[in-house]
Amino acid sequence: MSVSPPAWSKSEPVPQRDEEERLRELGYQPVLARRMGGFGNFAISFSVISILSGCMTLYGFGLITGGPAVMLWGWVGVGLFVLCIGMALAEVTSAYPTSGALYYMADRLGGRKWGWYTGWLNLLGLLGAIAGIDYGAALFTGAFLNLQFGFEATPGWTMIIFICILLLHATLNLFGVRLVSVLNSISVWWHLGGVALIVGILAVVPKNHQSPEFVFTQFVNETGWQNPIYVAAIGLLLAQYTFCGYDASAHLSEETSNASVSAARGIVRAIWVSWIAGFALLAGLTFAIQNYADTSGAAVPPAQIFIDVLGTNGASALLLVVIMAQLFCGNAEVAAASRMVFAFSRDNALPGSALWRRVSSRTQTPVPAVWLSVGFACVLALPSLYSPTAYGAVTAINVIGITPAYAIPIYLKLRAGDRFQPGPWTLGRWSKPIGWTAVTWVVIVTVIFCLPQKNPVTTDTMNYAVVALAVVLALATAWWYAARGSYSTPQSYGSAREESEISEGIV
């Protein structure tokens, strides 16, 4: 008996669709510029995942929460499960290619309340990602300035650098999606070239390398918790935090040509390319550690590895490579988050929606949504002025906000069964097993990243991510009763009311 391959493995080209007409079928009049190609769509998710941002900024966290063994094997395991999430999400994205992405999918498959809460979780995760990425870039910039000029990167100065980076990313995003697409395309090659450069130098230059046994089996626990399984579980945050943000391809689908296929492919490709390159980066860094205690105790552990191997000037050069990658990443994340703000406001889900859904008639960019995204991200990072553990909480906010939002439309698709009408990119008979694997993994990691990361648990070491999650869910619930009369996703575009509301959003 012959078995035909699943639909997503077939090599024949998928026919082009009229994406503008499809968007109208989904209920929206096109107002954003469709100027992004398939590579640009892949590039934005790859840039947001950004192994040179996530792996680098949380490398020190990984050194004390399980050490090399958890970082390397955790990366392999988490990457496999995230690939399942990405493939399942890509299938739903192909059917519903809108800027609203996750919440629109949930609304269509489960109803208004499912869409409402998915949207708020997605928004929390995206804004937390901007804060985490750009604050990480500020930390690395402070380390670079310290190496070159003896600059003391106090929390206050780090916050100022962070605000400057936010302003830079807001400004770049105001020029339109074409510039964002070009920068993301450059970002792909910068990341891949940067990883190759860093790994190559760390493989050749050091006189001493750690043994393979150390890199792949050494377990380190400096969390205060005694249970090694618990420590290994919370150590997975490094990988899971890095593997976030691939929904950017979906959020930019209204600005992508042939989005029903390109956005789905962009999600999956961004994950597997990052999976391979990220493993090489983590292995290269860990093999090159010269003194574990000095490295784990440093303010920016990767910088300490660079200094030990290359000296000050060489370390500064590699830090510039990393900082540029982080800047590319943050810029892409602002683009994705602002489209989510725009889409959510378009359906009247946010306070002040009439403002946030406005689009520039010159650049066809949601300008107020860009400013709201960077402004709220700044607020999320303010506790870092007073608490050294606040940055870890911001990264956890990103994970426990956005990861459940990934699973909800996947679960609703599975629950819908034959009622779900797939788009041109589909998993075929693999849809259910991959989908249930994805949902199960999301439940597990959501619980893990709500747990305390250090012992004893004090006001300084508490994981405030669970508090942020509770606050957002509480606010979403309260706002639901105020806005449920106006919030809705349209069934089809064309009514006088919808046409009037859309025209009011153009400035």
Disulfide bonds with the S-S distance in Angstrom:
none
